[in-house]
Amino acid sequence: MEKLYEIFDYKIRYVSLKFKRFLFEKIDWSNRMISIQGARGAGKTTLLLQYIKQEFGKPSNRVLYVDVNHLYFSQNSLIDLADEFYKQGGKYLFLDEIHKYQHWSNELKQIFDTYADLKIVFTGSSILEIQKGEADLSRRIVTYLLPILSFREFLELNSQIHFDSYSLDEILINHMEIAHTINLTIRPFEYFPMYLKSGQFPFFKENMDSYQEKLMNTINLILEVDLPAANNIDFINIQKLKKLLVIIAQSVPFKPNTQKLSELIGVSRNYLIRFFVLLEKAQLISTVQSATKGIRKMAKPEKIYLNNTNLISVLGGDLSNMGNMRETFFFNQMNFLHTVELPQKGDFIVDHKYLFEVGGSNKTQKQIAQLKSAYLVKDGIEMGAMNSIPLWLFGFLY
């Protein structure tokens, strides 16, 4: 166990508190058991270490951070770790990458029920199904999801300048004033293309030249390590999942024909629907349904997007479509906090009342003319007017 403390000390020494993800301030750290989920590379590990450094300052017998992928767990269980830690005065246990541990659900339940004053925070892939875990953890855990960097966070991390976030209603009502204020500090549109291509995961700060290679490696790790660890996925189906991702990346945007797609990928229709579910849990794709009520909600998704525009860039390459990039960005930034569906007219309807049409700087009002609570979202502009709003501004929602 001494080795675990040594590694913990090394990690805490080199973590910076200069920039924190928005979720840091949203978490109620007083809960006894907290789950922080998200895609690989979103910053879950850094968030844990930043909280420990800010709250405790340094390692002690009271607090321990452990990467569950460590070789320690080849001969010891989570229960062994918790028992030894607790007996030595431990109060706060932080467990990273929990999805790589086979029986995490049962053992965390046992730890929770045995050590009444031990607080546990763990991170894991968004593919974790806590509601369907082997043990009933749903009543014990408070779960938070860490998405990709918002455009606001990208600007803040890149420039070291703080920017406020704004609610959707604030943007819709005051977008001209907000855009004017931001433009006085920085020219956000100058950075927007960079963000769309290579700026949605914090590791862009390490080396922008190798960013897309690292992102491709991350995609492969999700498909080849994370998904098989949490689901029964074999090598052949992993290759089919990769093929499906490339097809979606090169589409404009992707409206699935399940029959043709099943034949192209080489799986049954039911298995294809399962692929959609797995890829969405892994935050590699996002699906959207029509606003139609009733039984159609249970059918296949009406549209499928890659989860973010960086995935389009790395998987779609030169075949990436700008219209798809714009819609993907808007949907991604909006979908985290709001309900987004497909309307009969326009591109998206949000929270069942706000209608949005997304396009370039020359986009006209034609498709949403005379529609109530309708807005035109334009790429390529710094400022909007009336119901025309710059696309980049929706990157300030969180």
Secondary structure, 3 states (H helix, E strand, C coil): CHHHHHHHHHHHHCCCCCCCCHHHHCCCCCCCEEEEEECCCCCHHHHHHHHHHHHHCCCECCEEEEECCCHHHHCCCHHHHHHHHHHCCCCEEEEECHHHCCCHHHHHHHHHHHCCCCEEEEEEECCCCHHHCCCCCCCCCEEEEECCCCHHHHHHHHHCCCCCCCCHHHHHHHHHHHHHHHHHHCCHHHHHHHHHHHCCCHHHHCCHHHHHHHHHHHHHHHHHHHHHHHCCCCHHHHHHHHHHHHHHHCCCCECCCHHHHHHHHCCCHHHHHHHHHHHHHCCCEEEECECCCCHHHHCCCCEEEECCHHHHHHHHHHHCCHHHHHHHHHHHHHHCCCCEEECCCCCEEECCCEEEEEECCCCCCHHHCCCCCEEEEECCCCCCECCEEEHHHHHHCC
